[in-house]
Amino acid sequence: MDKVVIVGASAAGLTAAETLRREGFTAEITLVGDELHLPYDRPPLSKQVLSGTWEPAKVSLRKDADYADAGIGLRLGATAVRLDTDARVVELADGYRVGYDGLIIATGVRPRMLPDGHQLKGVHVLRTLDQSTAFRAELLAAARLVVIGAGFLGCEAAASARQLGLTVTVVDPLAQPMIRQFGAEIGGHIAQLHRRKGVDVRTGVGVAKMLGTDQVTGVELDDGTVLDADVVLVAIGAVPATDWLADSGVTVDNGVVCDAECQAAPGVYAAGDVASWPHQKFGERMRVEHRMNATEQGMAAARNLLGAATPFTPIPYFWTDQYETKVAAFGHLTPDAEVTVAQGDPADDKFIAHYHRDGALTGVLGWNMPRELRKQRQLLA
């Protein structure tokens, strides 16, 4: 190969580029990103950046000079709009066509939107650095925040806003916060944590509409309740950024459909939030929206593009920091798993939980027990 193009100036894309260099690939690498920022870390956007404990520049993954030193070409502010796998060309929004011999897709996801209300001032989504800084600026001038969606992003943003002194309400139609990620039992502990901090957590109720003519003034729930709001965050999940792959020959179904080696088509691989692949250990197709997976899959995609032909079988690792509480997990935590406390006590805010499915251990979770959790990983290896 003479030219590798990586679409997505993300953690997965950057890791793939650096892995290519470490594995001895000396030819041309071009990293294409639709933002004007150099690749940066996203988890701090809802925590350290939003709360103000980090300056926004701190999220950058590498310094400007590092890209030149590694010989990684950058095309920033450039959105991919079409892929021609026959001609092996990526077409950008400005009409520029980037040819490739090998391609890695790392375009991630985009926020899911409500049917209406996003035209109002004060209504935000949170995915990019610019969105995080704009959201923080409005929080600093506001008193009341409503968060729609109680997943990772919604709960972390709620914690950050509460620490800034805002009155915060979290709304979710499911029975508990973070139920899709951790199940109902741990979700109940998340709800208790937020309520202890003064957050109004309303589960089992959906949103009917947002109120206001130009500026958002409130949120009406489907039970008729009206919540006053100066600012609203819509955090109802994300969808893979795959629109540009229509008619490309790359199969898309809840992400870029890959084989076990992250290959989506001849010479085309995918990594990170956008990639769906069959995990041979867990026996099912997965698409993982977690930071560590972006790094690990970026490495795997790059090595397999170079011919390693190794199935990608990670033990997923993910975490969330809310207030002074750190919750982290290894493995595949499905909502239908049986959860048991294996160590510690939830009443003490320190415990280890095991997740079993069909009699097999599939995941371990630590609540304020990071050292003990690392020891538990070997049970899944």
C-alpha positions in Angstrom: 0.0 0.0 0.0 1.1 3.5 -0.8 -1.7 5.5 0.7 -3.9 4.9 3.8 -6.8 7.2 4.5 -8.5 7.3 7.9 -11.9 9.1 8.0 -12.5 10.3 11.5 -10.0 12.5 13.4 -11.1 10.7 16.6 -9.4 8.7 19.3 -9.9 5.6 17.2 -8.6 7.3 14.0 -5.5 8.7 15.7 -4.7 5.4 17.4 -5.0 3.6 14.0 -2.6 6.1 12.4 -0.1 5.8 15.2 -0.3 2.0 15.1 0.4 1.9 11.4 3.6 3.8 12.0 4.6 1.6 15.0 4.0 -1.5 12.8 6.4 -0.2 10.2 4.1 1.4 7.6 6.2 4.2 6.1 4.0 5.4 3.3 1.4 8.1 3.2 -1.3 8.4 5.9 -4.1 11.0 5.7 -6.4 11.7 8.7 -9.7 13.3 7.7 -11.8 15.1 10.3 -15.0 17.2 10.0 -14.1 19.4 13.0 -11.4 22.0 12.9 -9.8 20.7 16.1 -7.0 18.2 16.3 -8.1 14.8 17.6 -9.2 15.1 21.3 -10.6 13.0 24.1 -14.4 13.1 24.5 -15.1 11.7 28.0 -14.0 14.9 29.7 -16.5 17.0 27.7 -19.3 16.1 30.1 -17.2 16.1 33.2 -13.9 18.1 33.5 -14.6 20.6 30.7 -18.2 21.1 31.6 -17.5 21.6 35.3 -14.6 23.9 34.5 -11.8 21.8 36.2 -10.1 21.5 32.9 -9.4 24.1 30.2 -10.7 22.9 26.9 -7.2 22.7 25.3 -6.3 19.9 27.8 -8.5 17.4 25.9 -6.1 17.4 22.9 -4.6 14.0 22.5 -1.4 15.2 20.8 0.5 18.4 20.1 0.5 20.0 16.7 4.1 19.0 16.1 3.4 15.4 16.8 1.5 14.9 13.6 4.3 16.3 11.5 6.9 14.2 13.4 4.9 11.1 12.7 4.3 12.0 9.1 0.5 11.9 9.5 -1.2 14.3 7.1 -4.3 16.2 8.3 -7.4 17.4 6.5 -9.5 19.1 9.2 -12.8 20.8 8.7 -13.4 18.3 5.9 -16.6 16.2 5.9 -16.6 12.9 4.0 -19.8 12.8 1.9 -19.2 9.7 -0.4 -17.2 6.6 -0.6 -16.4 4.8 -3.9 -15.0 1.5 -3.0 -14.5 0.5 -6.7 -12.3 3.5 -7.5 -11.0 3.6 -3.9 -11.8 7.3 -3.4 -13.3 9.3 -0.5 -15.1 12.4 -1.7 -15.2 15.4 0.7 -17.9 18.1 1.0 -15.7 20.6 -0.8 -15.4 18.3 -3.8 -11.9 17.2 -3.0 -11.3 13.5 -3.7 -8.9 11.5 -1.6 -7.6 8.3 -3.1 -6.6 5.3 -0.9 -5.2 1.8 -1.0 -6.4 1.1 2.5 -9.2 2.8 4.4 -10.1 2.9 8.0 -13.6 4.3 9.0 -13.6 5.9 12.4 -16.4 8.5 12.0 -18.0 7.7 15.4 -21.6 8.7 16.1 -23.8 11.7 16.1 -26.4 12.7 18.8 -29.9 11.4 18.4 -32.4 14.3 18.2 -35.9 14.8 19.4 -38.5 15.4 16.7 -39.0 19.0 17.7 -37.5 21.7 20.0 -33.9 21.9 18.8 -34.6 25.2 17.1 -35.0 26.9 20.5 -32.2 28.7 22.1 -30.9 27.0 25.2 -31.5 23.5 23.9 -28.2 21.5 23.5 -26.7 18.2 22.5 -23.3 17.3 23.7 -20.8 15.4 21.5 -18.1 17.9 20.3 -15.7 20.2 22.1 -17.5 23.3 20.7 -20.8 21.9 22.0 -19.4 21.4 25.4 -18.0 24.9 25.7 -21.2 26.5 24.4 -23.3 24.4 26.8 -21.0 25.4 29.8 -21.3 29.1 28.9 -25.1 28.9 29.1 -25.0 26.9 32.3 -22.9 29.6 34.0 -25.7 32.1 33.3 -28.6 29.8 34.1 -30.4 28.5 37.2 -32.4 25.6 36.0 -31.3 22.7 33.8 -33.5 19.8 32.5 -31.6 16.8 31.2 -33.6 14.5 28.9 -32.0 11.1 29.0 -30.3 9.3 31.9 -27.6 7.4 30.2 -23.8 8.0 30.6 -23.9 11.5 29.1 -27.0 12.7 30.8 -26.0 11.5 34.3 -22.5 12.9 34.0 -23.7 16.3 32.7 -26.3 16.4 35.5 -23.6 15.9 38.0 -21.4 18.6 36.5 -24.3 21.1 36.4 -25.2 20.3 40.0 -21.6 21.0 41.1 -22.0 24.3 39.3 -24.9 25.1 41.6 -27.8 24.7 39.2 -31.2 23.2 40.0 -31.2 20.0 37.9 -33.9 17.6 36.8 -33.2 14.4 34.9 -36.0 12.8 32.9 -36.0 9.3 31.3 -38.8 7.0 30.2 -37.0 3.9 31.5 -37.4 2.6 35.1 -33.9 3.6 36.3 -31.0 5.7 35.1 -28.3 3.9 33.0 -30.4 0.8 32.9 -29.2 -0.1 29.4 -25.6 0.1 30.6 -25.7 -1.4 34.0 -29.2 -2.9 34.5 -32.0 -2.0 36.9 -30.2 -2.8 40.2 -27.1 -0.6 39.6 -29.3 2.0 37.9 -31.2 2.3 41.2 -28.0 3.1 43.0 -27.2 5.7 40.3 -30.7 7.3 41.0 -30.0 7.3 44.7 -26.6 9.0 44.2 -28.2 11.8 42.2 -31.1 12.3 44.6 -28.7 12.5 47.5 -27.0 15.4 45.7 -30.3 17.2 45.2 -31.1 16.2 41.6 -34.8 15.6 40.8 -34.7 12.2 39.1 -37.9 11.4 37.2 -37.9 8.0 35.6 -40.7 6.1 33.8 -41.9 9.3 32.1 -41.2 10.7 28.7 -41.1 14.1 27.1 -44.2 15.5 25.2 -42.7 18.7 24.0 -40.3 21.6 24.8 -41.8 25.0 25.6 -40.9 28.5 24.4 -41.0 30.5 21.2 -37.4 31.6 20.7 -35.8 30.6 24.0 -36.6 27.4 25.8 -38.7 28.0 28.9 -39.6 24.5 30.0 -40.3 20.9 29.2 -43.7 19.3 29.2 -43.7 15.6 30.2 -46.2 13.1 28.8 -47.9 12.9 32.2 -48.8 16.6 31.8 -46.1 17.9 34.3 -44.3 21.1 33.2 -40.7 21.5 34.3 -39.3 25.1 34.1 -35.9 25.3 32.4 -33.4 27.9 31.4 -31.3 25.3 29.6 -32.1 21.8 28.3 -29.7 19.0 27.4 -31.0 16.3 25.1 -29.0 13.2 25.8 -31.1 10.4 24.3 -28.3 8.4 22.7 -26.5 8.5 19.4 -26.6 7.0 16.0 -23.6 5.8 13.9 -22.3 8.5 11.5 -22.7 6.4 8.3 -24.9 8.5 6.0 -21.9 9.1 3.7 -21.6 5.4 3.0 -24.8 5.1 1.1 -24.3 3.2 -2.2 -20.7 2.6 -1.3 -20.8 -1.2 -1.2 -20.1 -1.1 2.5 -22.9 -2.7 4.5 -24.5 -0.5 7.1 -26.8 -1.8 9.8 -26.5 0.0 13.2 -23.0 0.9 12.2 -20.4 -0.3 9.7 -20.9 -4.1 9.5 -17.5 -5.7 9.8 -16.2 -9.3 10.2 -14.3 -10.5 13.3 -11.2 -8.8 12.0 -12.9 -5.4 11.6 -12.9 -5.6 7.8 -16.0 -4.1 6.1 -15.0 -4.5 2.5 -11.8 -5.3 0.6 -9.2 -2.8 1.9 -11.8 -1.2 4.2 -11.8 -1.5 8.0 -13.7 0.3 10.8 -13.0 1.1 14.4 -14.6 2.8 17.4 -18.2 3.8 18.0 -19.1 3.3 14.3 -18.0 -0.3 14.0 -20.1 -3.4 14.4 -18.4 -6.7 14.6 -19.0 -10.3 15.8 -17.3 -10.8 19.1 -16.1 -14.4 19.2 -15.9 -14.6 23.0 -19.4 -13.3 23.7 -20.9 -15.0 20.7 -22.8 -11.9 19.4 -22.4 -8.9 17.2 -21.4 -5.8 19.1 -21.0 -2.1 18.6 -19.3 -0.5 21.6 -19.5 3.3 22.4 -16.7 3.4 25.0 -13.4 5.2 25.0 -11.1 2.2 25.6 -12.7 0.3 22.8 -11.9 3.2 20.4 -8.2 2.8 21.3 -8.2 -1.0 21.2 -10.2 -1.3 18.0 -8.1 1.4 16.3 -5.0 -0.7 16.9 -6.7 -3.9 15.8 -8.0 -2.3 12.5 -4.6 -0.9 11.6 -2.8 -4.2 12.3 -5.4 -6.2 10.3 -5.2 -3.7 7.4 -1.5 -4.5 7.4 -2.2 -8.3 7.3 -2.3 -9.5 10.9 -5.7 -11.3 10.3 -6.4 -11.4 14.0 -10.0 -11.5 15.4 -10.8 -8.6 17.7 -11.9 -10.1 21.0 -11.4 -7.5 23.7 -12.7 -7.5 27.3 -14.6 -4.2 27.2 -13.7 -1.7 29.9 -15.7 1.4 30.6 -16.3 3.8 33.4 -18.2 6.9 34.6 -17.3 9.6 37.1 -20.2 11.3 38.8 -19.6 13.6 41.8 -17.0 11.8 44.0 -18.2 8.3 42.8 -16.3 6.2 40.2 -18.2 3.3 38.6 -16.2 1.1 36.2 -16.8 -2.3 34.6 -15.2 -5.0 32.6 -17.0 -7.3 30.2 -20.4 -7.4 28.6 -23.1 -6.1 31.0 -26.5 -6.9 29.5 -29.8 -5.6 31.2 -31.1 -9.2 31.4 -28.1 -10.4 33.4 -28.3 -11.6 37.0 -26.5 -9.2 39.3 -25.0 -10.2 42.6 -22.8 -8.3 45.1 -19.5 -10.3 45.3 -17.6 -8.0 47.6 -18.3 -4.9 49.8 -21.7 -3.4 50.5 -23.8 -0.9 48.5 -24.8 0.7 51.7 -21.1 1.7 52.2 -20.8 3.1 48.6 -18.1 0.5 47.9 -18.8 -2.8 46.3 -18.0 -5.3 43.5 -20.9 -6.8 41.5 -20.9 -9.8 39.2 -23.0 -10.2 36.1 -24.1 -13.7 35.1 -26.0 -14.7 32.0 -27.1 -18.2 31.3 -24.9 -19.3 34.2 -21.7 -17.7 32.8 -19.9 -14.7 34.2 -20.0 -12.0 31.6 -19.1 -8.9 33.5 -17.7 -7.4 36.7 -18.5 -3.9 38.1 -16.8 -1.8 40.7 -18.4 1.0 42.7 -15.6 3.1 44.2 -13.3 0.0 44.2 -10.9 0.5 41.3 -8.0 -1.5 42.7 -10.2 -4.5 43.5 -12.0 -4.3 40.2 -8.7 -4.7 38.3 -8.1 -7.9 40.1 -11.5 -9.1 39.0 -10.7 -8.8 35.3 -8.8 -12.1 35.3 -12.1 -13.9 36.0 -13.2 -12.9 32.4 -9.9 -13.5 30.6 
